[in-house]
Amino acid sequence: VLEYAYTRFLGDLEGTLGFEDIHSFGFGLELDSSKRDMVVDRTRLLARYRVGNNVDGWALGLAVSF
């Protein structure tokens, strides 16, 4: 799985945290177990790198669908 997102803060939120926008680049793995008799149909593990003015860092996400 590949992901890209651009977030722009508008209104009162613009510049409140020291930045106005963030770019997010992600990659990960998604497993589909819907053909098996399991409670969870899909599992996704995603690592994201976020960068903007005065901010950068990594995030790790785990998602499941039932």
All heavy atoms as a GROMACS GRO file, in nm:
protein
  525
    1VAL      N    1   0.084  -0.117   0.000
    1VAL     CA    2   0.000   0.000   0.000
    1VAL      C    3   0.089   0.123   0.000
    1VAL      O    4   0.183   0.133   0.079
    1VAL     CB    5  -0.092   0.002   0.124
    1VAL    CG1    6  -0.170   0.129   0.131
    1VAL    CG2    7  -0.182  -0.117   0.128
    2LEU      N    8   0.062   0.217  -0.090
    2LEU     CA    9   0.129   0.346  -0.092
    2LEU      C   10   0.028   0.455  -0.067
    2LEU      O   11  -0.087   0.444  -0.109
    2LEU     CB   12   0.197   0.370  -0.227
    2LEU     CG   13   0.310   0.275  -0.263
    2LEU    CD1   14   0.360   0.304  -0.404
    2LEU    CD2   15   0.424   0.286  -0.164
    3GLU      N   16   0.071   0.563   0.000
    3GLU     CA   17  -0.022   0.669   0.034
    3GLU      C   18   0.050   0.804   0.028
    3GLU      O   19   0.167   0.815   0.064
    3GLU     CB   20  -0.074   0.646   0.176
    3GLU     CG   21  -0.163   0.757   0.225
    3GLU     CD   22  -0.200   0.740   0.371
    3GLU    OE1   23  -0.123   0.785   0.456
    3GLU    OE2   24  -0.306   0.680   0.396
    4TYR      N   25  -0.022   0.904  -0.019
    4TYR     CA   26   0.025   1.043  -0.012
    4TYR      C   27  -0.095   1.129   0.028
    4TYR      O   28  -0.206   1.109  -0.021
    4TYR     CB   29   0.079   1.092  -0.146
    4TYR     CG   30   0.105   1.241  -0.144
    4TYR    CD1   31   0.216   1.292  -0.082
    4TYR    CD2   32   0.014   1.330  -0.199
    4TYR    CE1   33   0.240   1.428  -0.076
    4TYR    CE2   34   0.035   1.466  -0.194
    4TYR     CZ   35   0.149   1.515  -0.132
    4TYR     OH   36   0.171   1.650  -0.126
    5ALA      N   37  -0.072   1.224   0.117
    5ALA     CA   38  -0.178   1.316   0.158
    5ALA      C   39  -0.119   1.455   0.179
    5ALA      O   40  -0.006   1.469   0.226
    5ALA     CB   41  -0.245   1.268   0.286
    6TYR      N   42  -0.196   1.554   0.143
    6TYR     CA   43  -0.160   1.694   0.167
    6TYR      C   44  -0.270   1.755   0.252
    6TYR      O   45  -0.387   1.746   0.218
    6TYR     CB   46  -0.147   1.771   0.035
    6TYR     CG   47  -0.129   1.920   0.053
    6TYR    CD1   48  -0.007   1.970   0.091
    6TYR    CD2   49  -0.234   2.008   0.032
    6TYR    CE1   50   0.011   2.108   0.108
    6TYR    CE2   51  -0.218   2.144   0.048
    6TYR     CZ   52  -0.094   2.193   0.086
    6TYR     OH   53  -0.078   2.329   0.103
    7THR      N   54  -0.232   1.815   0.364
    7THR     CA   55  -0.328   1.876   0.454
    7THR      C   56  -0.297   2.023   0.469
    7THR      O   57  -0.184   2.060   0.499
    7THR     CB   58  -0.324   1.808   0.593
    7THR    OG1   59  -0.345   1.669   0.576
    7THR    CG2   60  -0.430   1.865   0.685
    8ARG      N   61  -0.397   2.106   0.448
    8ARG     CA   62  -0.384   2.251   0.465
    8ARG      C   63  -0.479   2.295   0.576
    8ARG      O   64  -0.597   2.261   0.574
    8ARG     CB   65  -0.418   2.322   0.334
    8ARG     CG   66  -0.428   2.470   0.343
    8ARG     CD   67  -0.309   2.534   0.281
    8ARG     NE   68  -0.322   2.678   0.295
    8ARG     CZ   69  -0.219   2.756   0.304
    8ARG    NH1   70  -0.099   2.705   0.294
    8ARG    NH2   71  -0.234   2.883   0.316
    9PHE      N   72  -0.427   2.368   0.672
    9PHE     CA   73  -0.509   2.417   0.782
    9PHE      C   74  -0.568   2.553   0.744
    9PHE      O   75  -0.497   2.641   0.699
    9PHE     CB   76  -0.425   2.429   0.909
    9PHE     CG   77  -0.376   2.295   0.957
    9PHE    CD1   78  -0.254   2.246   0.915
    9PHE    CD2   79  -0.453   2.218   1.041
    9PHE    CE1   80  -0.209   2.122   0.957
    9PHE    CE2   81  -0.409   2.094   1.085
    9PHE     CZ   82  -0.286   2.046   1.043
   10LEU      N   83  -0.697   2.570   0.764
   10LEU     CA   84  -0.768   2.690   0.724
   10LEU      C   85  -0.826   2.763   0.844
   10LEU      O   86  -0.843   2.706   0.952
   10LEU     CB   87  -0.880   2.655   0.627
   10LEU     CG   88  -0.838   2.581   0.500
   10LEU    CD1   89  -0.960   2.538   0.421
   10LEU    CD2   90  -0.747   2.667   0.415
   11GLY      N   91  -0.859   2.887   0.825
   11GLY     CA   92  -0.929   2.964   0.929
   11GLY      C   93  -0.844   2.986   1.052
   11GLY      O   94  -0.726   3.018   1.045
   12ASP      N   95  -0.904   2.966   1.168
   12ASP     CA   96  -0.836   2.988   1.296
   12ASP      C   97  -0.721   2.891   1.319
   12ASP      O   98  -0.631   2.920   1.398
   12ASP     CB   99  -0.936   2.975   1.412
   12ASP     CG  100  -1.041   3.085   1.411
   12ASP    OD1  101  -1.016   3.189   1.347
   12ASP    OD2  102  -1.147   3.065   1.473
   13LEU      N  103  -0.723   2.776   1.254
   13LEU     CA  104  -0.617   2.676   1.273
   13LEU      C  105  -0.489   2.708   1.195
   13LEU      O  106  -0.385   2.650   1.224
   13LEU     CB  107  -0.668   2.538   1.232
   13LEU     CG  108  -0.783   2.482   1.315
   13LEU    CD1  109  -0.830   2.350   1.257
   13LEU    CD2  110  -0.740   2.464   1.459
   14GLU      N  111  -0.497   2.795   1.098
   14GLU     CA  112  -0.382   2.826   1.014
   14GLU      C  113  -0.270   2.890   1.097
   14GLU      O  114  -0.288   2.994   1.156
   14GLU     CB  115  -0.422   2.919   0.900
   14GLU     CG  116  -0.312   2.942   0.800
   14GLU     CD  117  -0.361   3.024   0.682
   14GLU    OE1  118  -0.475   3.073   0.684
   14GLU    OE2  119  -0.284   3.040   0.588
   15GLY      N  120  -0.158   2.821   1.105
   15GLY     CA  121  -0.041   2.873   1.177
   15GLY      C  122  -0.046   2.856   1.327
   15GLY      O  123   0.050   2.889   1.396
   16THR      N  124  -0.152   2.802   1.384
   16THR     CA  125  -0.164   2.787   1.529
   16THR      C  126  -0.057   2.696   1.586
   16THR      O  127   0.000   2.723   1.691
   16THR     CB  128  -0.303   2.732   1.566
   16THR    OG1  129  -0.403   2.820   1.516
   16THR    CG2  130  -0.318   2.718   1.715
   17LEU      N  131  -0.027   2.588   1.517
   17LEU     CA  132   0.074   2.492   1.563
   17LEU      C  133   0.214   2.522   1.510
   17LEU      O  134   0.306   2.444   1.530
   17LEU     CB  135   0.032   2.350   1.522
   17LEU     CG  136  -0.100   2.301   1.581
   17LEU    CD1  137  -0.139   2.168   1.520
   17LEU    CD2  138  -0.089   2.290   1.732
   18GLY      N  139   0.231   2.635   1.440
   18GLY     CA  140   0.362   2.671   1.386
   18GLY      C  141   0.381   2.631   1.241
   18GLY      O  142   0.489   2.649   1.186
   19PHE      N  143   0.278   2.576   1.178
   19PHE     CA  144   0.285   2.541   1.036
   19PHE      C  145   0.146   2.557   0.975
   19PHE      O  146   0.047   2.556   1.045
   19PHE     CB  147   0.338   2.399   1.016
   19PHE     CG  148   0.270   2.294   1.098
   19PHE    CD1  149   0.157   2.231   1.051
   19PHE    CD2  150   0.318   2.259   1.223
   19PHE    CE1  151   0.092   2.135   1.126
   19PHE    CE2  152   0.255   2.162   1.299
   19PHE     CZ  153   0.142   2.100   1.251
   20GLU      N  154   0.143   2.571   0.843
   20GLU     CA  155   0.016   2.592   0.772
   20GLU      C  156  -0.028   2.470   0.693
   20GLU      O  157  -0.145   2.456   0.663
   20GLU     CB  158   0.029   2.711   0.678
   20GLU     CG  159   0.055   2.841   0.752
   20GLU     CD  160   0.080   2.957   0.659
   20GLU    OE1  161   0.078   2.936   0.536
   20GLU    OE2  162   0.103   3.067   0.709
   21ASP      N  163   0.068   2.384   0.658
   21ASP     CA  164   0.033   2.265   0.581
   21ASP      C  165   0.130   2.152   0.612
   21ASP      O  166   0.238   2.173   0.666
   21ASP     CB  167   0.031   2.294   0.431
   21ASP     CG  168   0.161   2.351   0.379
   21ASP    OD1  169   0.257   2.362   0.457
   21ASP    OD2  170   0.168   2.384   0.261
   22ILE      N  171   0.089   2.029   0.579
   22ILE     CA  172   0.170   1.908   0.604
   22ILE      C  173   0.158   1.816   0.482
   22ILE      O  174   0.049   1.798   0.427
   22ILE     CB  175   0.120   1.833   0.729
   22ILE    CG1  176   0.144   1.915   0.854
   22ILE    CG2  177   0.189   1.700   0.743
   22ILE    CD1  178   0.093   1.848   0.979
   23HIS      N  179   0.270   1.758   0.443
   23HIS     CA  180   0.273   1.652   0.343
   23HIS      C  181   0.296   1.521   0.417
   23HIS      O  182   0.379   1.513   0.508
   23HIS     CB  183   0.387   1.673   0.243
   23HIS     CG  184   0.371   1.796   0.161
   23HIS    ND1  185   0.305   1.795   0.042
   23HIS    CD2  186   0.411   1.924   0.182
   23HIS    CE1  187   0.305   1.918  -0.008
   23HIS    NE2  188   0.369   1.998   0.077
   24SER      N  189   0.224   1.416   0.378
   24SER     CA  190   0.237   1.286   0.441
   24SER      C  191   0.263   1.181   0.334
   24SER      O  192   0.188   1.171   0.237
   24SER     CB  193   0.108   1.254   0.518
   24SER     OG  194   0.114   1.126   0.573
   25PHE      N  195   0.370   1.103   0.352
   25PHE     CA  196   0.407   0.995   0.261
   25PHE      C  197   0.399   0.864   0.339
   25PHE      O  198   0.456   0.854   0.448
   25PHE     CB  199   0.549   1.014   0.208
   25PHE     CG  200   0.572   1.148   0.145
   25PHE    CD1  201   0.620   1.254   0.220
   25PHE    CD2  202   0.544   1.167   0.012
   25PHE    CE1  203   0.641   1.378   0.162
   25PHE    CE2  204   0.564   1.290  -0.047
   25PHE     CZ  205   0.612   1.396   0.028
   26GLY      N  206   0.329   0.765   0.287
   26GLY     CA  207   0.312   0.641   0.360
   26GLY      C  208   0.333   0.518   0.275
   26GLY      O  209   0.318   0.520   0.153
   27PHE      N  210   0.371   0.409   0.342
   27PHE     CA  211   0.383   0.279   0.277
   27PHE      C  212   0.348   0.173   0.381
   27PHE      O  213   0.361   0.194   0.501
   27PHE     CB  214   0.524   0.256   0.222
   27PHE     CG  215   0.630   0.256   0.328
   27PHE    CD1  216   0.671   0.138   0.388
   27PHE    CD2  217   0.690   0.374   0.370
   27PHE    CE1  218   0.768   0.138   0.487
   27PHE    CE2  219   0.787   0.376   0.467
   27PHE     CZ  220   0.826   0.257   0.527
   28GLY      N  221   0.298   0.061   0.332
   28GLY     CA  222   0.259  -0.041   0.428
   28GLY      C  223   0.216  -0.171   0.363
   28GLY      O  224   0.239  -0.195   0.245
   29LEU      N  225   0.150  -0.252   0.443
   29LEU     CA  226   0.108  -0.386   0.404
   29LEU      C  227  -0.038  -0.404   0.442
   29LEU      O  228  -0.080  -0.367   0.552
   29LEU     CB  229   0.194  -0.489   0.478
   29LEU     CG  230   0.164  -0.634   0.456
   29LEU    CD1  231   0.195  -0.674   0.313
   29LEU    CD2  232   0.246  -0.718   0.553
   30GLU      N  233  -0.117  -0.460   0.349
   30GLU     CA  234  -0.256  -0.491   0.377
   30GLU      C  235  -0.281  -0.638   0.352
   30GLU      O  236  -0.248  -0.690   0.245
   30GLU     CB  237  -0.349  -0.407   0.289
   30GLU     CG  238  -0.495  -0.431   0.319
   30GLU     CD  239  -0.586  -0.337   0.245
   30GLU    OE1  240  -0.557  -0.216   0.240
   30GLU    OE2  241  -0.688  -0.384   0.192
   31LEU      N  242  -0.340  -0.705   0.450
   31LEU     CA  243  -0.370  -0.848   0.440
   31LEU      C  244  -0.520  -0.868   0.434
   31LEU      O  245  -0.594  -0.815   0.518
   31LEU     CB  246  -0.312  -0.922   0.560
   31LEU     CG  247  -0.162  -0.909   0.581
   31LEU    CD1  248  -0.121  -0.973   0.713
   31LEU    CD2  249  -0.087  -0.970   0.466
   32ASP      N  250  -0.566  -0.945   0.334
   32ASP     CA  251  -0.708  -0.972   0.316
   32ASP      C  252  -0.738  -1.115   0.363
   32ASP      O  253  -0.690  -1.210   0.302
   32ASP     CB  254  -0.746  -0.954   0.170
   32ASP     CG  255  -0.894  -0.968   0.144
   32ASP    OD1  256  -0.968  -0.996   0.240
   32ASP    OD2  257  -0.936  -0.950   0.029
   33SER      N  258  -0.816  -1.129   0.469
   33SER     CA  259  -0.850  -1.261   0.522
   33SER      C  260  -0.999  -1.290   0.509
   33SER      O  261  -1.053  -1.373   0.582
   33SER     CB  262  -0.806  -1.271   0.669
   33SER     OG  263  -0.869  -1.171   0.746
   34SER      N  264  -1.067  -1.221   0.416
   34SER     CA  265  -1.212  -1.235   0.403
   34SER      C  266  -1.255  -1.373   0.354
   34SER      O  267  -1.368  -1.413   0.376
   34SER     CB  268  -1.267  -1.126   0.311
   34SER     OG  269  -1.212  -1.139   0.182
   35LYS      N  270  -1.168  -1.448   0.287
   35LYS     CA  271  -1.206  -1.580   0.237
   35LYS      C  272  -1.199  -1.686   0.346
   35LYS      O  273  -1.246  -1.796   0.329
   35LYS     CB  274  -1.116  -1.620   0.121
   35LYS     CG  275  -1.140  -1.532   0.000
   35LYS     CD  276  -1.071  -1.586  -0.122
   35LYS     CE  277  -1.095  -1.488  -0.235
   35LYS     NZ  278  -1.161  -1.546  -0.344
   36ARG      N  279  -1.141  -1.651   0.459
   36ARG     CA  280  -1.132  -1.745   0.571
   36ARG      C  281  -1.238  -1.711   0.674
   36ARG      O  282  -1.288  -1.601   0.680
   36ARG     CB  283  -0.994  -1.739   0.633
   36ARG     CG  284  -0.889  -1.776   0.533
   36ARG     CD  285  -0.755  -1.776   0.591
   36ARG     NE  286  -0.662  -1.806   0.483
   36ARG     CZ  287  -0.547  -1.860   0.501
   36ARG    NH1  288  -0.507  -1.890   0.620
   36ARG    NH2  289  -0.470  -1.885   0.398
   37ASP      N  290  -1.270  -1.805   0.756
   37ASP     CA  291  -1.372  -1.784   0.859
   37ASP      C  292  -1.309  -1.716   0.981
   37ASP      O  293  -1.279  -1.782   1.082
   37ASP     CB  294  -1.436  -1.919   0.896
   37ASP     CG  295  -1.558  -1.900   0.984
   37ASP    OD1  296  -1.617  -1.791   0.981
   37ASP    OD2  297  -1.593  -1.996   1.054
   38MET      N  298  -1.287  -1.584   0.968
   38MET     CA  299  -1.225  -1.507   1.075
   38MET      C  300  -1.311  -1.384   1.104
   38MET      O  301  -1.391  -1.342   1.021
   38MET     CB  302  -1.084  -1.462   1.034
   38MET     CG  303  -0.987  -1.575   1.009
   38MET     SD  304  -0.827  -1.517   0.958
   38MET     CE  305  -0.766  -1.449   1.110
   39VAL      N  306  -1.297  -1.328   1.221
   39VAL     CA  307  -1.372  -1.209   1.259
   39VAL      C  308  -1.323  -1.087   1.181
   39VAL      O  309  -1.401  -1.004   1.136
   39VAL     CB  310  -1.361  -1.184   1.411
   39VAL    CG1  311  -1.429  -1.055   1.450
   39VAL    CG2  312  -1.419  -1.301   1.488
   40VAL      N  313  -1.193  -1.077   1.161
   40VAL     CA  314  -1.132  -0.962   1.092
   40VAL      C  315  -1.121  -0.995   0.943
   40VAL      O  316  -1.065  -1.098   0.905
   40VAL     CB  317  -0.993  -0.932   1.152
   40VAL    CG1  318  -0.926  -0.822   1.076
   40VAL    CG2  319  -1.006  -0.896   1.298
   41ASP      N  320  -1.176  -0.905   0.858
   41ASP     CA  321  -1.169  -0.925   0.713
   41ASP      C  322  -1.038  -0.873   0.654
   41ASP      O  323  -0.980  -0.935   0.565
   41ASP     CB  324  -1.284  -0.854   0.643
   41ASP     CG  325  -1.417  -0.921   0.669
   41ASP    OD1  326  -1.418  -1.042   0.697
   41ASP    OD2  327  -1.520  -0.851   0.662
   42ARG      N  328  -0.991  -0.757   0.700
   42ARG     CA  329  -0.869  -0.697   0.648
   42ARG      C  330  -0.788  -0.635   0.761
   42ARG      O  331  -0.844  -0.581   0.856
   42ARG     CB  332  -0.899  -0.588   0.547
   42ARG     CG  333  -0.948  -0.641   0.417
   42ARG     CD  334  -0.956  -0.533   0.315
   42ARG     NE  335  -1.009  -0.591   0.193
   42ARG     CZ  336  -1.057  -0.523   0.095
   42ARG    NH1  337  -1.062  -0.392   0.101
   42ARG    NH2  338  -1.103  -0.583  -0.012
   43THR      N  339  -0.657  -0.643   0.746
   43THR     CA  340  -0.565  -0.581   0.842
   43THR      C  341  -0.465  -0.497   0.762
   43THR      O  342  -0.410  -0.546   0.663
   43THR     CB  343  -0.490  -0.688   0.923
   43THR    OG1  344  -0.585  -0.772   0.987
   43THR    CG2  345  -0.401  -0.625   1.027
   44ARG      N  346  -0.442  -0.374   0.808
   44ARG     CA  347  -0.349  -0.285   0.739
   44ARG      C  348  -0.252  -0.226   0.840
   44ARG      O  349  -0.292  -0.176   0.944
   44ARG     CB  350  -0.423  -0.173   0.669
   44ARG     CG  351  -0.330  -0.075   0.600
   44ARG     CD  352  -0.404   0.041   0.541
   44ARG     NE  353  -0.468  -0.002   0.418
   44ARG     CZ  354  -0.529   0.080   0.335
   44ARG    NH1  355  -0.537   0.208   0.362
   44ARG    NH2  356  -0.585   0.034   0.226
   45LEU      N  357  -0.123  -0.234   0.807
   45LEU     CA  358  -0.016  -0.173   0.885
   45LEU      C  359   0.051  -0.070   0.796
   45LEU      O  360   0.097  -0.105   0.687
   45LEU     CB  361   0.084  -0.278   0.933
   45LEU     CG  362   0.199  -0.229   1.019
   45LEU    CD1  363   0.145  -0.175   1.152
   45LEU    CD2  364   0.296  -0.343   1.045
   46LEU      N  365   0.054   0.055   0.839
   46LEU     CA  366   0.102   0.164   0.754
   46LEU      C  367   0.199   0.252   0.832
   46LEU      O  368   0.170   0.293   0.944
   46LEU     CB  369  -0.017   0.247   0.706
   46LEU     CG  370   0.003   0.343   0.592
   46LEU    CD1  371   0.042   0.269   0.465
   46LEU    CD2  372  -0.124   0.421   0.568
   47ALA      N  373   0.314   0.281   0.772
   47ALA     CA  374   0.411   0.375   0.828
   47ALA      C  375   0.402   0.504   0.746
   47ALA      O  376   0.400   0.499   0.622
   47ALA     CB  377   0.552   0.319   0.821
   48ARG      N  378   0.395   0.617   0.815
   48ARG     CA  379   0.383   0.747   0.747
   48ARG      C  380   0.493   0.840   0.793
   48ARG      O  381   0.527   0.843   0.911
   48ARG     CB  382   0.250   0.812   0.780
   48ARG     CG  383   0.130   0.746   0.725
   48ARG     CD  384   0.004   0.824   0.761
   48ARG     NE  385  -0.114   0.755   0.717
   48ARG     CZ  386  -0.190   0.682   0.796
   48ARG    NH1  387  -0.161   0.668   0.922
   48ARG    NH2  388  -0.296   0.622   0.748
   49TYR      N  389   0.546   0.916   0.699
   49TYR     CA  390   0.642   1.022   0.730
   49TYR      C  391   0.573   1.154   0.698
   49TYR      O  392   0.525   1.174   0.586
   49TYR     CB  393   0.770   1.007   0.649
   49TYR     CG  394   0.870   1.116   0.679
   49TYR    CD1  395   0.935   1.120   0.801
   49TYR    CD2  396   0.897   1.214   0.586
   49TYR    CE1  397   1.026   1.220   0.831
   49TYR    CE2  398   0.987   1.315   0.615
   49TYR     CZ  399   1.050   1.317   0.737
   49TYR     OH  400   1.140   1.416   0.766
   50ARG      N  401   0.567   1.243   0.795
   50ARG     CA  402   0.501   1.373   0.777
   50ARG      C  403   0.604   1.482   0.784
   50ARG      O  404   0.694   1.480   0.869
   50ARG     CB  405   0.395   1.393   0.884
   50ARG     CG  406   0.283   1.293   0.866
   50ARG     CD  407   0.165   1.325   0.951
   50ARG     NE  408   0.056   1.236   0.914
   50ARG     CZ  409  -0.016   1.171   1.000
   50ARG    NH1  410   0.006   1.182   1.127
   50ARG    NH2  411  -0.114   1.094   0.958
   51VAL      N  412   0.588   1.581   0.694
   51VAL     CA  413   0.682   1.692   0.690
   51VAL      C  414   0.609   1.821   0.658
   51VAL      O  415   0.515   1.823   0.578
   51VAL     CB  416   0.796   1.664   0.588
   51VAL    CG1  417   0.743   1.649   0.447
   51VAL    CG2  418   0.902   1.770   0.594
   52GLY      N  419   0.650   1.929   0.724
   52GLY     CA  420   0.596   2.062   0.703
   52GLY      C  421   0.691   2.164   0.764
   52GLY      O  422   0.799   2.127   0.811
   53ASN      N  423   0.653   2.291   0.765
   53ASN     CA  424   0.737   2.394   0.828
   53ASN      C  425   0.748   2.365   0.977
   53ASN      O  426   0.649   2.351   1.046
   53ASN     CB  427   0.676   2.533   0.809
   53ASN     CG  428   0.694   2.583   0.668
   53ASN    OD1  429   0.777   2.532   0.594
   53ASN    ND2  430   0.615   2.681   0.630
   54ASN      N  431   0.869   2.356   1.028
   54ASN     CA  432   0.898   2.336   1.170
   54ASN      C  433   0.849   2.202   1.226
   54ASN      O  434   0.840   2.187   1.348
   54ASN     CB  435   0.837   2.448   1.256
   54ASN     CG  436   0.886   2.584   1.215
   54ASN    OD1  437   1.003   2.602   1.184
   54ASN    ND2  438   0.796   2.680   1.212
   55VAL      N  439   0.815   2.106   1.142
   55VAL     CA  440   0.767   1.976   1.191
   55VAL      C  441   0.806   1.865   1.094
   55VAL      O  442   0.803   1.883   0.972
   55VAL     CB  443   0.614   1.978   1.213
   55VAL    CG1  444   0.539   1.999   1.084
   55VAL    CG2  445   0.567   1.854   1.281
   56ASP      N  446   0.849   1.752   1.148
   56ASP     CA  447   0.869   1.631   1.070
   56ASP      C  448   0.872   1.513   1.166
   56ASP      O  449   0.906   1.527   1.283
   56ASP     CB  450   0.997   1.636   0.984
   56ASP     CG  451   1.122   1.638   1.069
   56ASP    OD1  452   1.127   1.718   1.166
   56ASP    OD2  453   1.214   1.563   1.039
   57GLY      N  454   0.832   1.397   1.117
   57GLY     CA  455   0.832   1.279   1.202
   57GLY      C  456   0.758   1.163   1.143
   57GLY      O  457   0.694   1.173   1.039
   58TRP      N  458   0.771   1.049   1.211
   58TRP     CA  459   0.711   0.923   1.167
   58TRP      C  460   0.589   0.888   1.250
   58TRP      O  461   0.582   0.923   1.367
   58TRP     CB  462   0.813   0.810   1.180
   58TRP     CG  463   0.920   0.814   1.076
   58TRP    CD1  464   1.042   0.875   1.087
   58TRP    CD2  465   0.915   0.757   0.947
   58TRP    NE1  466   1.113   0.858   0.972
   58TRP    CE2  467   1.037   0.787   0.883
   58TRP    CE3  468   0.819   0.685   0.877
   58TRP    CZ2  469   1.065   0.745   0.754
   58TRP    CZ3  470   0.849   0.643   0.748
   58TRP    CH2  471   0.969   0.674   0.688
   59ALA      N  472   0.497   0.818   1.187
   59ALA     CA  473   0.379   0.766   1.257
   59ALA      C  474   0.356   0.622   1.209
   59ALA      O  475   0.385   0.590   1.093
   59ALA     CB  476   0.256   0.850   1.229
   60LEU      N  477   0.306   0.538   1.295
   60LEU     CA  478   0.277   0.401   1.261
   60LEU      C  479   0.129   0.377   1.291
   60LEU      O  480   0.081   0.410   1.399
   60LEU     CB  481   0.363   0.306   1.345
   60LEU     CG  482   0.353   0.159   1.314
   60LEU    CD1  483   0.398   0.130   1.172
   60LEU    CD2  484   0.436   0.079   1.413
   61GLY      N  485   0.056   0.322   1.192
   61GLY     CA  486  -0.086   0.301   1.209
   61GLY      C  487  -0.125   0.155   1.185
   61GLY      O  488  -0.067   0.087   1.102
   62LEU      N  489  -0.223   0.110   1.260
   62LEU     CA  490  -0.278  -0.023   1.245
   62LEU      C  491  -0.429  -0.010   1.231
   62LEU      O  492  -0.494   0.057   1.312
   62LEU     CB  493  -0.246  -0.110   1.368
   62LEU     CG  494  -0.307  -0.248   1.371
   62LEU    CD1  495  -0.252  -0.335   1.260
   62LEU    CD2  496  -0.285  -0.313   1.507
   63ALA      N  497  -0.485  -0.072   1.126
   63ALA     CA  498  -0.629  -0.065   1.104
   63ALA      C  499  -0.681  -0.205   1.074
   63ALA      O  500  -0.613  -0.286   1.009
   63ALA     CB  501  -0.660   0.028   0.987
   64VAL      N  502  -0.802  -0.234   1.121
   64VAL     CA  503  -0.868  -0.360   1.091
   64VAL      C  504  -1.011  -0.331   1.051
   64VAL      O  505  -1.071  -0.233   1.095
   64VAL     CB  506  -0.866  -0.458   1.212
   64VAL    CG1  507  -0.727  -0.504   1.244
   64VAL    CG2  508  -0.932  -0.398   1.333
   65SER      N  509  -1.067  -0.414   0.964
   65SER     CA  510  -1.208  -0.402   0.927
   65SER      C  511  -1.276  -0.536   0.955
   65SER      O  512  -1.219  -0.642   0.937
   65SER     CB  513  -1.223  -0.361   0.780
   65SER     OG  514  -1.167  -0.458   0.696
   66PHE      N  515  -1.400  -0.525   1.001
   66PHE     CA  516  -1.477  -0.643   1.041
   66PHE      C  517  -1.583  -0.676   0.940
   66PHE      O  518  -1.634  -0.595   0.872
   66PHE     CB  519  -1.545  -0.617   1.177
   66PHE     CG  520  -1.448  -0.583   1.286
   66PHE    CD1  521  -1.418  -0.452   1.315
   66PHE    CD2  522  -1.385  -0.683   1.356
   66PHE    CE1  523  -1.328  -0.421   1.415
   66PHE    CE2  524  -1.295  -0.653   1.456
   66PHE     CZ  525  -1.267  -0.522   1.486
   0.00000   0.00000   0.00000
